[in-house]
Amino acid sequence: MNIKWLGKLRRYRSTLLLAVVLAVAVLCTPYPVELVRALREKPAPIVRVVEKRVEVPVEVRVEVPVPTPAAAGDVAAQNAPLAWKPQCIVPQVHLDLPPFPPVLPEKLNTGTFEQFTALGKGLHLRSSLNIGPGSTASRDRKKSQAYQICLGMQLMLPHAADAHELLYANPELPKVLRHYSKLMETARVSRWFHALYLHKQNHARRALASLSQPIDRHNFYDTDTILELVAPGSRRRVLWMQADMDVVSDGSDGDRLPTMPESIRKSDHYQPMTSYRWRKKTATPNPLLPGWEARLSRLLKEKPRNAAAIDSARRVIWDIKRYSYLLAQYDPFIVVPLVMKEGRDETFRPQPGDYAVVIVGKKVYPALVGDYGPRYKAGEASLRLGKLINSKADVYARPVSSLGVSYLIFPHTKESENGPIDYERLNRRCRELLDELGGLGEDAQFVEVEDLLAPKPPPPDSQKPAQEPPPAAVKPTKEDNGPTETPPKKAADLPTAPSAPPLDSKSLSLPNP
């Protein structure tokens, strides 16, 4: 008998082996667990699969806290949790759930799906995925239009503000300039305004084409207008630029400031040069020269060599050995966009060294045109001028974020010879140029700038007695031993050498934002 059953098992051994494998495979899936769970629970009604949602209001009770009155002195009752009671009935949508196991989709739907994402401050991305019908995958993979990214960016192009619209940025302008209305009668929009926004558009297009960070909202709308004016009577030409104000922290001068903090000397971001420069007057080397020589030596040892970086370092070393530059923390100067070097008209073109004034509110500050900035940005000034306007200004904090800064540049007013700023002449010359425009109003305040690096006179010694007249000559007697020697002056009586105020390495060692 046993032999007979063994023969039958041998005959169906492949079938039995397949059944065992299938049983083990089923046990490894989540279906046995769901089956046991379904057997333990009450039998659920069969849910009919429908393709369309049916909105059926279902009453759902929502419980909200209801405060219970407590006595004023009962601290325990006041800190006790609130009692929860049903208060309202909210209608909910009834959904038909898919049966078990889940149903696989029979087809895919086409359509357009949109989403908004915040990329940064003031910049939002509107992404749109458009899925349309195609052919087979073997054919579609050869079509460039089957799988592509279509980028779009919405920009509103501003127009140049006129005399009336300038009051939106600074309503105090008619009180600052006495003949503001007459001056604006000759105003015309400069072509540099259109060129500036053309470079802004090109920058945005290049960034969009390369999927890089585009120009942000603040820097795109940083210029309200650029006007060319001629003062009636004096025929003084003025280039008026209305913009915001960022700060720069560039420049070096071994003659006036032979030492600088180590963080600046070793910084890879600090720029030692400005567009306004002059020949060195002393043999004192530039304090940034050792750092640039070390950088050049490091670049020459790198493999592969960066030829452009090596040439740039060599040019910087050659320049700072022979020239001195403005100092952003000590000298008040403004930065004009590089786009103002374009074009053929020289009538209103600003040059490094031209005099300028900056109007913020009712205050007027003298300055020089000291440097060129990017072609697509405007509204920059030195850290010294920024701190005069706003004491909290830094490379991380703009002195003025709004477009309430008026830059009045007087073209062709630079001195015949470049050199360090003569602050007495700077204040006087800017006042004279403002008088040629009609003068300042009664409410305007002209802020005179002093030289922080000028030698300071020694403080008067209040404890020193008044000098007495020399005694009358007396004939020496036999007892006299001849004239006595005058004792040398003490070290405290000698005048001390002036020292420059310390540099703020935190403000200067980092790049301009």
FENNOR-V946046 format. One record per residue. N is the residue number from 0. RES is the residue in one small letter. PHI is phi in radians with two decimals (none if undefined). NEAR is the number of other C-alpha atoms within 12 Angstrom. Layout:
n:N res:RES phi:PHI near:NEAR
n:N res:RES phi:PHI near:NEAR
//
This chain:
n:0 res:m phi:none near:7
n:1 res:n phi:-1.11 near:8
n:2 res:i phi:-1.15 near:9
n:3 res:k phi:-1.10 near:10
n:4 res:w phi:-1.17 near:12
n:5 res:l phi:-1.16 near:12
n:6 res:g phi:-1.17 near:12
n:7 res:k phi:-1.14 near:15
n:8 res:l phi:-1.10 near:15
n:9 res:r phi:-1.12 near:14
n:10 res:r phi:-1.17 near:13
n:11 res:y phi:-1.90 near:14
n:12 res:r phi:-1.17 near:15
n:13 res:s phi:-1.18 near:13
n:14 res:t phi:-1.17 near:14
n:15 res:l phi:-1.13 near:15
n:16 res:l phi:-1.12 near:15
n:17 res:l phi:-1.14 near:13
n:18 res:a phi:-1.13 near:14
n:19 res:v phi:-1.14 near:14
n:20 res:v phi:-1.10 near:14
n:21 res:l phi:-1.11 near:14
n:22 res:a phi:-1.12 near:15
n:23 res:v phi:-1.14 near:13
n:24 res:a phi:-1.15 near:14
n:25 res:v phi:-1.16 near:16
n:26 res:l phi:-1.14 near:16
n:27 res:c phi:-1.43 near:12
n:28 res:t phi:-1.70 near:14
n:29 res:p phi:-1.31 near:14
n:30 res:y phi:-1.19 near:17
n:31 res:p phi:-1.06 near:17
n:32 res:v phi:-1.13 near:14
n:33 res:e phi:-1.12 near:16
n:34 res:l phi:-1.16 near:17
n:35 res:v phi:-1.12 near:14
n:36 res:r phi:-1.11 near:14
n:37 res:a phi:-1.20 near:15
n:38 res:l phi:-1.21 near:12
n:39 res:r phi:-1.30 near:11
n:40 res:e phi:-1.49 near:11
n:41 res:k phi:-1.24 near:9
n:42 res:p phi:-1.08 near:12
n:43 res:a phi:-1.56 near:12
n:44 res:p phi:-1.18 near:10
n:45 res:i phi:-1.22 near:11
n:46 res:v phi:-1.64 near:13
n:47 res:r phi:-1.43 near:13
n:48 res:v phi:-1.44 near:16
n:49 res:v phi:-2.17 near:13
n:50 res:e phi:-1.53 near:12
n:51 res:k phi:-1.96 near:11
n:52 res:r phi:-1.28 near:13
n:53 res:v phi:-2.00 near:15
n:54 res:e phi:-1.48 near:12
n:55 res:v phi:-2.14 near:12
n:56 res:p phi:-1.16 near:13
n:57 res:v phi:-2.09 near:14
n:58 res:e phi:-1.43 near:13
n:59 res:v phi:-2.13 near:15
n:60 res:r phi:-1.50 near:15
n:61 res:v phi:-1.89 near:15
n:62 res:e phi:-1.71 near:15
n:63 res:v phi:-2.15 near:14
n:64 res:p phi:-1.25 near:14
n:65 res:v phi:-2.09 near:13
n:66 res:p phi:-1.20 near:15
n:67 res:t phi:-1.83 near:15
n:68 res:p phi:-1.13 near:14
n:69 res:a phi:-2.30 near:15
n:70 res:a phi:-1.17 near:11
n:71 res:a phi:-1.13 near:10
n:72 res:g phi:-1.63 near:10
n:73 res:d phi:-1.48 near:11
n:74 res:v phi:-1.23 near:10
n:75 res:a phi:-1.11 near:11
n:76 res:a phi:-1.22 near:16
n:77 res:q phi:-1.23 near:15
n:78 res:n phi:-1.56 near:15
n:79 res:a phi:-1.23 near:13
n:80 res:p phi:-1.12 near:13
n:81 res:l phi:-1.33 near:16
n:82 res:a phi:-1.42 near:15
n:83 res:w phi:-1.79 near:14
n:84 res:k phi:-2.45 near:14
n:85 res:p phi:-1.15 near:14
n:86 res:q phi:-2.11 near:14
n:87 res:c phi:-2.53 near:13
n:88 res:i phi:-2.08 near:14
n:89 res:v phi:-1.88 near:14
n:90 res:p phi:-1.26 near:14
n:91 res:q phi:-2.01 near:15
n:92 res:v phi:-1.54 near:14
n:93 res:h phi:-1.44 near:15
n:94 res:l phi:-1.97 near:18
n:95 res:d phi:-1.53 near:17
n:96 res:l phi:-1.36 near:19
n:97 res:p phi:-1.22 near:17
n:98 res:p phi:-1.25 near:15
n:99 res:f phi:-1.82 near:17
n:100 res:p phi:-1.30 near:13
n:101 res:p phi:-1.04 near:10
n:102 res:v phi:-1.56 near:12
n:103 res:l phi:-1.33 near:10
n:104 res:p phi:-1.18 near:9
n:105 res:e phi:-1.48 near:7
n:106 res:k phi:-2.74 near:8
n:107 res:l phi:-1.86 near:11
n:108 res:n phi:-1.71 near:13
n:109 res:t phi:-1.68 near:12
n:110 res:g phi:2.75 near:12
n:111 res:t phi:-2.10 near:13
n:112 res:f phi:-2.15 near:14
n:113 res:e phi:-2.04 near:13
n:114 res:q phi:-2.66 near:13
n:115 res:f phi:-1.89 near:13
n:116 res:t phi:-2.35 near:14
n:117 res:a phi:-1.47 near:12
n:118 res:l phi:-1.42 near:16
n:119 res:g phi:-2.93 near:14
n:120 res:k phi:-1.18 near:12
n:121 res:g phi:1.45 near:16
n:122 res:l phi:-2.17 near:21
n:123 res:h phi:-2.11 near:20
n:124 res:l phi:-1.89 near:21
n:125 res:r phi:-1.86 near:18
n:126 res:s phi:-1.70 near:19
n:127 res:s phi:-2.33 near:17
n:128 res:l phi:-1.87 near:18
n:129 res:n phi:-1.86 near:19
n:130 res:i phi:-1.92 near:18
n:131 res:g phi:-2.06 near:16
n:132 res:p phi:-1.23 near:15
n:133 res:g phi:-2.29 near:18
n:134 res:s phi:-1.79 near:12
n:135 res:t phi:-1.41 near:11
n:136 res:a phi:-1.13 near:12
n:137 res:s phi:-1.15 near:10
n:138 res:r phi:-1.51 near:12
n:139 res:d phi:-1.20 near:16
n:140 res:r phi:-1.21 near:14
n:141 res:k phi:-1.66 near:13
n:142 res:k phi:-1.74 near:14
n:143 res:s phi:-1.19 near:10
n:144 res:q phi:-1.40 near:15
n:145 res:a phi:-1.33 near:20
n:146 res:y phi:-2.47 near:16
n:147 res:q phi:-2.61 near:13
n:148 res:i phi:-1.97 near:17
n:149 res:c phi:-1.91 near:16
n:150 res:l phi:-1.76 near:17
n:151 res:g phi:-2.43 near:17
n:152 res:m phi:-2.31 near:21
n:153 res:q phi:-1.71 near:15
n:154 res:l phi:-2.29 near:19
n:155 res:m phi:-1.80 near:12
n:156 res:l phi:-1.50 near:18
n:157 res:p phi:-1.40 near:19
n:158 res:h phi:-1.78 near:19
n:159 res:a phi:-1.24 near:32
n:160 res:a phi:-1.26 near:28
n:161 res:d phi:-1.66 near:28
n:162 res:a phi:-1.07 near:31
n:163 res:h phi:-1.29 near:20
n:164 res:e phi:-1.28 near:19
n:165 res:l phi:-1.11 near:30
n:166 res:l phi:-1.20 near:25
n:167 res:y phi:-1.17 near:19
n:168 res:a phi:-1.38 near:29
n:169 res:n phi:-2.57 near:28
n:170 res:p phi:-1.23 near:23
n:171 res:e phi:-1.55 near:29
n:172 res:l phi:-1.03 near:35
n:173 res:p phi:-1.09 near:28
n:174 res:k phi:-1.46 near:24
n:175 res:v phi:-1.43 near:32
n:176 res:l phi:-1.73 near:35
n:177 res:r phi:-1.11 near:24
n:178 res:h phi:-1.91 near:24
n:179 res:y phi:-1.09 near:30
n:180 res:s phi:-1.12 near:24
n:181 res:k phi:-1.16 near:19
n:182 res:l phi:-1.17 near:34
n:183 res:m phi:-1.34 near:30
n:184 res:e phi:-1.17 near:19
n:185 res:t phi:-1.69 near:24
n:186 res:a phi:-1.27 near:28
n:187 res:r phi:-2.41 near:26
n:188 res:v phi:-1.23 near:27
n:189 res:s phi:-1.33 near:30
n:190 res:r phi:-1.16 near:26
n:191 res:w phi:-1.15 near:37
n:192 res:f phi:-1.14 near:38
n:193 res:h phi:-1.18 near:27
n:194 res:a phi:-1.13 near:28
n:195 res:l phi:-1.08 near:40
n:196 res:y phi:-1.30 near:35
n:197 res:l phi:-1.16 near:21
n:198 res:h phi:-1.17 near:27
n:199 res:k phi:-1.11 near:35
n:200 res:q phi:-1.11 near:29
n:201 res:n phi:-1.11 near:19
n:202 res:h phi:-1.12 near:25
n:203 res:a phi:-1.17 near:27
n:204 res:r phi:-1.18 near:22
n:205 res:r phi:-1.13 near:17
n:206 res:a phi:-1.14 near:19
n:207 res:l phi:-1.22 near:21
n:208 res:a phi:-1.22 near:17
n:209 res:s phi:-1.77 near:13
n:210 res:l phi:1.00 near:15
n:211 res:s phi:-1.79 near:14
n:212 res:q phi:-1.17 near:19
n:213 res:p phi:-1.32 near:28
n:214 res:i phi:-1.06 near:29
n:215 res:d phi:-1.38 near:25
n:216 res:r phi:-1.09 near:23
n:217 res:h phi:-1.10 near:28
n:218 res:n phi:-1.37 near:34
n:219 res:f phi:-1.28 near:32
n:220 res:y phi:-1.84 near:32
n:221 res:d phi:-1.77 near:36
n:222 res:t phi:-2.28 near:44
n:223 res:d phi:-1.48 near:41
n:224 res:t phi:-2.97 near:43
n:225 res:i phi:-2.34 near:41
n:226 res:l phi:-2.06 near:37
n:227 res:e phi:-1.93 near:37
n:228 res:l phi:-2.22 near:34
n:229 res:v phi:-2.27 near:30
n:230 res:a phi:-1.19 near:30
n:231 res:p phi:-1.17 near:22
n:232 res:g phi:1.66 near:15
n:233 res:s phi:-1.40 near:18
n:234 res:r phi:1.04 near:17
n:235 res:r phi:-1.27 near:28
n:236 res:r phi:-1.53 near:34
n:237 res:v phi:-2.39 near:40
n:238 res:l phi:-1.81 near:44
n:239 res:w phi:-1.77 near:43
n:240 res:m phi:-2.11 near:48
n:241 res:q phi:-1.84 near:43
n:242 res:a phi:-2.73 near:43
n:243 res:d phi:-1.59 near:37
n:244 res:m phi:-2.52 near:46
n:245 res:d phi:-1.73 near:41
n:246 res:v phi:-2.09 near:43
n:247 res:v phi:-2.11 near:50
n:248 res:s phi:-2.34 near:48
n:249 res:d phi:-1.99 near:45
n:250 res:g phi:1.85 near:42
n:251 res:s phi:-2.76 near:46
n:252 res:d phi:-2.76 near:43
n:253 res:g phi:-1.21 near:31
n:254 res:d phi:-1.21 near:30
n:255 res:r phi:-1.61 near:35
n:256 res:l phi:-2.39 near:32
n:257 res:p phi:-1.30 near:25
n:258 res:t phi:-2.20 near:25
n:259 res:m phi:-2.42 near:34
n:260 res:p phi:-1.04 near:23
n:261 res:e phi:-1.11 near:20
n:262 res:s phi:-1.10 near:21
n:263 res:i phi:-1.42 near:32
n:264 res:r phi:-1.13 near:31
n:265 res:k phi:-1.78 near:25
n:266 res:s phi:-1.35 near:25
n:267 res:d phi:-1.57 near:21
n:268 res:h phi:-1.85 near:22
n:269 res:y phi:-1.21 near:33
n:270 res:q phi:-1.68 near:35
n:271 res:p phi:-1.41 near:42
n:272 res:m phi:-2.10 near:36
n:273 res:t phi:-2.19 near:36
n:274 res:s phi:-1.15 near:33
n:275 res:y phi:-1.50 near:38
n:276 res:r phi:-2.58 near:31
n:277 res:w phi:-2.71 near:30
n:278 res:r phi:-1.14 near:21
n:279 res:k phi:-1.08 near:24
n:280 res:k phi:-1.84 near:21
n:281 res:t phi:-2.28 near:18
n:282 res:a phi:-1.56 near:18
n:283 res:t phi:-1.17 near:21
n:284 res:p phi:-1.24 near:26
n:285 res:n phi:-1.12 near:36
n:286 res:p phi:-1.14 near:30
n:287 res:l phi:-1.62 near:39
n:288 res:l phi:-1.11 near:36
n:289 res:p phi:-1.04 near:24
n:290 res:g phi:-1.14 near:29
n:291 res:w phi:-1.28 near:34
n:292 res:e phi:-1.17 near:26
n:293 res:a phi:-1.17 near:21
n:294 res:r phi:-1.14 near:26
n:295 res:l phi:-1.09 near:28
n:296 res:s phi:-1.08 near:18
n:297 res:r phi:-1.19 near:18
n:298 res:l phi:-1.19 near:22
n:299 res:l phi:-1.21 near:20
n:300 res:k phi:-1.54 near:14
n:301 res:e phi:-1.28 near:14
n:302 res:k phi:-2.31 near:9
n:303 res:p phi:-1.33 near:12
n:304 res:r phi:-1.32 near:15
n:305 res:n phi:-1.67 near:16
n:306 res:a phi:-1.11 near:16
n:307 res:a phi:-1.14 near:14
n:308 res:a phi:-1.16 near:20
n:309 res:i phi:-1.17 near:24
n:310 res:d phi:-1.12 near:17
n:311 res:s phi:-1.11 near:19
n:312 res:a phi:-1.12 near:30
n:313 res:r phi:-1.15 near:23
n:314 res:r phi:-1.15 near:21
n:315 res:v phi:-1.10 near:30
n:316 res:i phi:-1.10 near:29
n:317 res:w phi:-1.10 near:19
n:318 res:d phi:-1.24 near:28
n:319 res:i phi:-1.27 near:36
n:320 res:k phi:-1.34 near:32
n:321 res:r phi:-2.02 near:26
n:322 res:y phi:-2.18 near:35
n:323 res:s phi:-2.04 near:40
n:324 res:y phi:-2.37 near:40
n:325 res:l phi:-1.21 near:45
n:326 res:l phi:-2.01 near:44
n:327 res:a phi:-1.11 near:44
n:328 res:q phi:-1.43 near:40
n:329 res:y phi:-2.04 near:40
n:330 res:d phi:-1.93 near:43
n:331 res:p phi:-1.50 near:48
n:332 res:f phi:-2.55 near:51
n:333 res:i phi:-2.01 near:53
n:334 res:v phi:-2.05 near:48
n:335 res:v phi:-1.86 near:47
n:336 res:p phi:-1.14 near:38
n:337 res:l phi:-1.14 near:27
n:338 res:v phi:-1.12 near:29
n:339 res:m phi:-1.32 near:37
n:340 res:k phi:-1.56 near:24
n:341 res:e phi:-1.53 near:20
n:342 res:g phi:1.59 near:16
n:343 res:r phi:-1.81 near:12
n:344 res:d phi:-1.34 near:14
n:345 res:e phi:-1.73 near:15
n:346 res:t phi:-1.12 near:21
n:347 res:f phi:-1.98 near:34
n:348 res:r phi:-1.24 near:33
n:349 res:p phi:-1.38 near:41
n:350 res:q phi:-2.17 near:34
n:351 res:p phi:-1.00 near:40
n:352 res:g phi:1.89 near:39
n:353 res:d phi:-1.18 near:39
n:354 res:y phi:-1.36 near:42
n:355 res:a phi:-2.67 near:44
n:356 res:v phi:-2.26 near:44
n:357 res:v phi:-2.08 near:48
n:358 res:i phi:-1.96 near:43
n:359 res:v phi:-2.32 near:38
n:360 res:g phi:1.17 near:30
n:361 res:k phi:-1.85 near:27
n:362 res:k phi:-1.77 near:30
n:363 res:v phi:-2.15 near:37
n:364 res:y phi:-2.10 near:41
n:365 res:p phi:-1.39 near:47
n:366 res:a phi:-2.82 near:49
n:367 res:l phi:-2.10 near:50
n:368 res:v phi:-1.38 near:45
n:369 res:g phi:-1.93 near:44
n:370 res:d phi:-2.79 near:42
n:371 res:y phi:-1.85 near:33
n:372 res:g phi:-2.01 near:30
n:373 res:p phi:-1.05 near:21
n:374 res:r phi:-1.24 near:29
n:375 res:y phi:-1.87 near:32
n:376 res:k phi:-2.32 near:38
n:377 res:a phi:-2.48 near:44
n:378 res:g phi:1.46 near:50
n:379 res:e phi:-2.37 near:48
n:380 res:a phi:-2.59 near:52
n:381 res:s phi:-1.22 near:45
n:382 res:l phi:-1.12 near:41
n:383 res:r phi:-1.10 near:41
n:384 res:l phi:-1.17 near:45
n:385 res:g phi:-1.11 near:41
n:386 res:k phi:-1.28 near:31
n:387 res:l phi:-1.13 near:33
n:388 res:i phi:-1.38 near:32
n:389 res:n phi:-2.48 near:22
n:390 res:s phi:-1.13 near:15
n:391 res:k phi:-1.57 near:19
n:392 res:a phi:-1.15 near:28
n:393 res:d phi:-2.79 near:36
n:394 res:v phi:-1.15 near:33
n:395 res:y phi:-1.71 near:22
n:396 res:a phi:-2.31 near:21
n:397 res:r phi:-1.26 near:31
n:398 res:p phi:-1.14 near:32
n:399 res:v phi:-2.43 near:35
n:400 res:s phi:-1.57 near:26
n:401 res:s phi:-1.39 near:25
n:402 res:l phi:-1.61 near:36
n:403 res:g phi:-1.65 near:33
n:404 res:v phi:-1.84 near:45
n:405 res:s phi:-1.82 near:46
n:406 res:y phi:-1.80 near:42
n:407 res:l phi:-1.80 near:43
n:408 res:i phi:-1.83 near:44
n:409 res:f phi:-1.80 near:41
n:410 res:p phi:-1.18 near:31
n:411 res:h phi:1.10 near:25
n:412 res:t phi:-2.02 near:28
n:413 res:k phi:-1.17 near:27
n:414 res:e phi:-1.22 near:23
n:415 res:s phi:-1.17 near:11
n:416 res:e phi:-2.29 near:16
n:417 res:n phi:-1.26 near:25
n:418 res:g phi:3.13 near:26
n:419 res:p phi:-1.01 near:37
n:420 res:i phi:-1.13 near:39
n:421 res:d phi:-1.55 near:26
n:422 res:y phi:-1.19 near:26
n:423 res:e phi:-1.13 near:17
n:424 res:r phi:-1.25 near:23
n:425 res:l phi:-1.02 near:34
n:426 res:n phi:-1.11 near:28
n:427 res:r phi:-1.20 near:22
n:428 res:r phi:-1.18 near:27
n:429 res:c phi:-1.16 near:35
n:430 res:r phi:-1.14 near:27
n:431 res:e phi:-1.13 near:23
n:432 res:l phi:-1.18 near:32
n:433 res:l phi:-1.17 near:38
n:434 res:d phi:-1.13 near:22
n:435 res:e phi:-1.21 near:25
n:436 res:l phi:-1.57 near:32
n:437 res:g phi:2.03 near:26
n:438 res:g phi:1.53 near:27
n:439 res:l phi:-1.57 near:30
n:440 res:g phi:-1.33 near:23
n:441 res:e phi:-1.20 near:15
n:442 res:d phi:-1.49 near:18
n:443 res:a phi:-1.32 near:23
n:444 res:q phi:-2.24 near:23
n:445 res:f phi:-1.54 near:28
n:446 res:v phi:-1.69 near:25
n:447 res:e phi:-1.38 near:24
n:448 res:v phi:-1.86 near:30
n:449 res:e phi:-1.87 near:25
n:450 res:d phi:-1.49 near:25
n:451 res:l phi:-1.34 near:25
n:452 res:l phi:-1.75 near:26
n:453 res:a phi:-1.24 near:22
n:454 res:p phi:-1.07 near:16
n:455 res:k phi:-1.54 near:17
n:456 res:p phi:-1.18 near:12
n:457 res:p phi:-1.14 near:15
n:458 res:p phi:-1.16 near:15
n:459 res:p phi:-1.14 near:12
n:460 res:d phi:-1.54 near:13
n:461 res:s phi:-1.28 near:9
n:462 res:q phi:-1.48 near:9
n:463 res:k phi:-1.33 near:11
n:464 res:p phi:-1.21 near:8
n:465 res:a phi:-1.10 near:8
n:466 res:q phi:-1.25 near:7
n:467 res:e phi:-1.55 near:8
n:468 res:p phi:-1.16 near:6
n:469 res:p phi:-1.13 near:7
n:470 res:p phi:-1.20 near:7
n:471 res:a phi:-1.20 near:7
n:472 res:a phi:-1.18 near:7
n:473 res:v phi:-2.16 near:10
n:474 res:k phi:-1.18 near:11
n:475 res:p phi:-1.25 near:11
n:476 res:t phi:-1.68 near:9
n:477 res:k phi:-1.12 near:7
n:478 res:e phi:-1.29 near:8
n:479 res:d phi:-1.24 near:10
n:480 res:n phi:-1.74 near:10
n:481 res:g phi:1.56 near:11
n:482 res:p phi:-1.17 near:12
n:483 res:t phi:-1.50 near:8
n:484 res:e phi:-1.35 near:7
n:485 res:t phi:-1.32 near:6
n:486 res:p phi:-1.13 near:6
n:487 res:p phi:-1.16 near:9
n:488 res:k phi:-1.23 near:9
n:489 res:k phi:-1.29 near:8
n:490 res:a phi:-1.14 near:8
n:491 res:a phi:-1.23 near:13
n:492 res:d phi:-1.42 near:15
n:493 res:l phi:-1.42 near:13
n:494 res:p phi:-1.21 near:16
n:495 res:t phi:-1.58 near:13
n:496 res:a phi:-1.27 near:12
n:497 res:p phi:-1.20 near:16
n:498 res:s phi:-2.18 near:18
n:499 res:a phi:-1.31 near:20
n:500 res:p phi:-1.09 near:18
n:501 res:p phi:-1.18 near:18
n:502 res:l phi:-1.35 near:29
n:503 res:d phi:-1.60 near:22
n:504 res:s phi:-1.13 near:23
n:505 res:k phi:-1.15 near:21
n:506 res:s phi:-1.46 near:32
n:507 res:l phi:-1.89 near:40
n:508 res:s phi:-1.46 near:31
n:509 res:l phi:-1.89 near:25
n:510 res:p phi:-1.27 near:22
n:511 res:n phi:-1.20 near:28
n:512 res:p phi:-1.20 near:20
//
